[in-house]
Amino acid sequence: MERARADLAAGRAWKARDRLVGALSARADDELLGLLGDVHAGMGDPPAAGAAWVGSTRTGPEVDAALAAWRERHGHDPLQLWLSLPTLVREGEAERVRALRAEATQRALDLRGWHPAVLTSLRLPAPPRPTGSRLAVGAGVLAMLLVLASVPVGLWTMLTWIV
């Protein structure tokens, strides 16, 4: 955090951003997310600021505008918004993260068939796998192939008897 603040003071916002994004792999606390949101906002990237601030307790008109820009960037789709967050932010218990988890969970349940990694990140159990239906379809396809293969053999046998 101190090195990122020093970079900001020296006019190297891009370097501070990179340091803070790197730090997200180890921690995602309110201080880090707040500063990362400030850096993104200062660099003129409101959607990225909103993505950082969603996991923080920061409030205010600038935060609301950044959160709206972040939602707009992802088409207001709760699952896309959820997946745009770093893992440690998704695991957090900030109020906005909990609300987004609930929205994304409902959307995933409505859609069904989302990738198991998405369901795991939302803390949902994987849907039950169909057992008998795939076996029945496979047996039906095999039976049709056998029938289709026997028709030419039967025709050849009849032709040899006739000739």
Secondary structure, 3 states (H helix, E strand, C coil): CHHHHHHHHCCCHHHHHHHHHHHCCCCCCHHHHHHHHHHHHHCCCHHHHHHHHCCCCCCCHHHHHHHHHHHHHCCCCHHHHHHHCCHHHHCCCCHHHHHHHHHHHHHHHHHCCCCHHHHHHCCCCCCCCCCHHHHHHHHHHHHHHHHHHHHHHHHHHHHHHHC
